[in-house]
Amino acid sequence: MRLVRTTPFSKFPECLVAIASLFSALGCQSFLQLYPVTSSCRSDGEIPSKDSDPVNQVALHFVQDALGPDPAAAYSAFTAETKENLTSENFVGMFQRVVKPMGPFKDLHVAHTYIAMATGGNQGPQVVCGNVSRPEGWVAVNIKPGPVQAHVIVEGQTVNNSSLFVLWLFQEHGNWHVQYVQFATATMVGQSAEDLQRLAEVEQKQQHNLNAYILYAGALQLADRGPYFQLGIRPEIKRASGN
C-alpha cells in the first residue's frame, strides 16, 4: 500500500487541523516525550455524565455535520483560534476531497472520552489517561495550560474498515468547541493494530523477518491517532519493529 502524507489544514503550531488517511506516516508527526506535570485526566466511565454528555454531543454533531450534505455547518463548532487559521472553504474542501470518498460512514458514535486539565506546576505537553500497568490500558493526550479540555474519539464503519475521528476540544464562554480534528483508520478488513502486532510477533519468532516487518508497519499505522493523541501500544510496536 502507498504511503499517504498527512494533509494539514493550517499551521498552528505545525498543523492545527489535519485529516490523515490510513498510512499518514510523514506529516505532523513526532509525539513529544511525556513530561511530569501537575494535571488530571479522567476517561470514559470515570467521567460523570453531566460532564461527558455536553462534550460528546458537540464532538458527534461536528462529525455528523462534516460528513453531511452541508459540511460548512461543522465549521461553526471550531474554536476562535482555529477559525483564525482556517477558512470555511478550506475546511469543506479538505473534508470533501479526503474524507467523504472513504464513506459512507455508518453507526457513528462516541467510542472514548478523555477530559484533562493542567492544574499547575511545570507544565508539559501531555498527560497519561488510564491504567499504565498494560499498554492497552492507557493513552497520552496533549494538554495546554488553562481551562479543562477534552479528547473525544468518534468511530464509524465504512465498507471494509472501522474509521475514527480524533477531536481535541476546548471550552470557550462555557461551551465546548473543536480545536483540532484528525481522521484515521482503526481496523482494516477486521484487523486492528493489536491483531497485526500479534501476527507480527508470531512471524518474528519463526524468523520470517520480512513478514514481521510488513505486519509491524501496518500495526504502527493503524495505531496512529495524529500528533496530539497517542495509544499506549504504539511505543511498544515501534520498539518491536525497530522504527
N, C-alpha and C positions, 0 to 999 in steps of 0.2 A: 504493500500500500504506500501511496505517495505521502510524504510529509507535507503538511499544510501549515504555513506560518500564521500565527495569531494575527488577526486584523484589528488594529487599535481604532477606537472612536475618537480619542483625544489624547492629550499628553500630560495628564496630571496624576501622579508626578511623572511617570513614564508612560503609562496609558491608563486613563481614568476609567474608560469603559471599553471592554474588549469582548468580541464574540469569537470563540475559537471552535473549530471543528475537531474531529476525533483526534488527529495527530498534530496538535498545535505545539510543536516542540521548541520553537525558536523565539516567539515574541513574548514580551512581558514576563520573563522567566526569572528564576532565582529567588527562592524564599530566603529572607534574612534569618539568621540563627535566632533561636529562642533566647531572649534576654530575661533575667529575673526582674519581674515587675510587681508592683503592688496593684493587683487587679482582681476581678472576679468574673467568672463565666458560669452560666447555667445553661443546660441543654435539655431539650425535649421535655420529658416528664418532670424535670426539676423546676420548670417554669410554670407558675400559676397561669391558668387560662386567661385571667384578666390582663396579664402581661403579654402572653403569646398570641392571643387571638387578634389584636389590632395589627401587629406587625405581619402576621401570617396573611391576613386579609389583603394588606397592601401589596405584599410580595406576589400572592397568587393573582390578584387582579391585574397587576403590572404585566405578568407573563401572558395572561389571557388576552389583555388588550393588545400587547405587542404582536401576538400571533393572530389576532382577529382581523376583520376587514379594514379597520382603521388603526394601524399601529401608532399613529400620532397621538392617540388617546393615552398611551402609556407614558408619553413624554412629560406630561404634567406631574407625574409622580416623582420625577427626578429632584434632587436637591438643587438649591440655587447655585451651588458651586459647580455642579455637573453641567447645568444649563449654560453657564458662562463659557464652558469649553466644548460644548456640543450643541449643534443646531438640530432642530426637529427633523429637518430634511435629511441630514447625515444619518441620524439615528434610524429613521424609517428606511432609508436606502440600504443601510447595512443589514438590518433585520430581513428585509425582503430578498436581498441577494444571497446572504449566507445561511440564515436560519430557516426561513419558511420553506425553502425547497427540500429540506430534510423531513418535513412533515408528510402527512398530517400527524399532529400530536394529539394523543388521546389520554384520558384519565389523568389530567393534570391535577396534582395535589402537592401539598407541603409534606416533604419527607422528613426534614430535620430543621430544627430551630435552635440557634445559639444566641443568647443575649449576654453581652460582655460590657464591662465598664472599667476604665482605668481610674483608680481611686487615689493615686498619689505615688510619691517615691520616684525612683529612677525609671522613667517610662521607656519601655521597649516596644518594638513593632508588633509583637504577637503575644497571645495568651493561649494556654492549653485548656481545652474543654474536654471533660470526660475522664475516663479511668485509664491512667497511664500504665497500668500493670500489663497490658497487652496492646500491640499496635492497632488492632481493630477497634479498640475501645476509646481512642482519643482523636481529636483533630486540633490543629493550631489555626487560630484566626487572627487576622490583623486587627489592631485597635488603634485609635487615636485618642490623645488626651481630651478630656471633656465629657460631654453627656453620654448617657447609655446608648449603645449601638447594637445592631443585630446582624447576624448572618443567617440567611434562610436558603434552604435547598428546595426548589420546586422541581418535581420529577414528572415525567410523562412517557408514554410509549409511542414509538414510531413503528414502521413496518417490521423491522428486524431487530431494533435496538431499544434500550431504555435511555432516554436523554434527560438531562437536567440543566437547570439554570441556577447559578450561584449568585445570590444577591447580597450586597452589603448595604445596610440601611442605617440612616441616622435620624434623629428626631429634630425637627425644626418647628418652633412655635407649638410644641405639644403634639405634633403629628409626625408619623413615620414617612420618610421619603427615601428613594433609592439613590445611592451614591455610585454604585457600580453593579454591572451585571456581566456574567460570563456564561457562555453556552459550552456544554461538554457532553460526552457520551459516557454513560456509566456501565452499560453492558452492551456487548456486540454479539449478535446471534446467541443470546443466552449466557454468554461468558462474561464474568466480572473480572476486575483486576485481581482479586483473590484467587479466582479459578485459574487464571493464566499463571499466576505466581506458583500455585501448587503444581501445575503441569510442568512448569519450568524446573522446579526442584526435582521432579522425577527424572526429567531428561538429563539434568546436570549430574545426578547420581549415576546414571547409566553412561555418562561421558559422551552424551550426544550434545556437544557444545554449541553447534550451530542452532539446533532446535531450541536449546535452552535460551540462547541469546535472543532469538526471534520472539519467543514467548515472554521473556522478561521485558523486552522492548514494548510489546503490546500491553503488558500489565502496567508498565510505567506510564504509558499514555492514557490508559483507562483510569488511572488513579490521579490524573491531573485535574485540579479544580481551579486553576488560574493562580495569579500571583499573590492573592490575599487570603487563601484558604488552602490548608494542607491536610491531607489524610495521614493518619499515623502510620499506615502501611507503606507510604511512598518512600521514606528514607530506607526502610528495610529492603524494598525492591531495588532501589538504587545501589545499595551496598552489594546485594547479591549479584546484580548484573554487571558490576564494575563500572557503572556510569558516574 
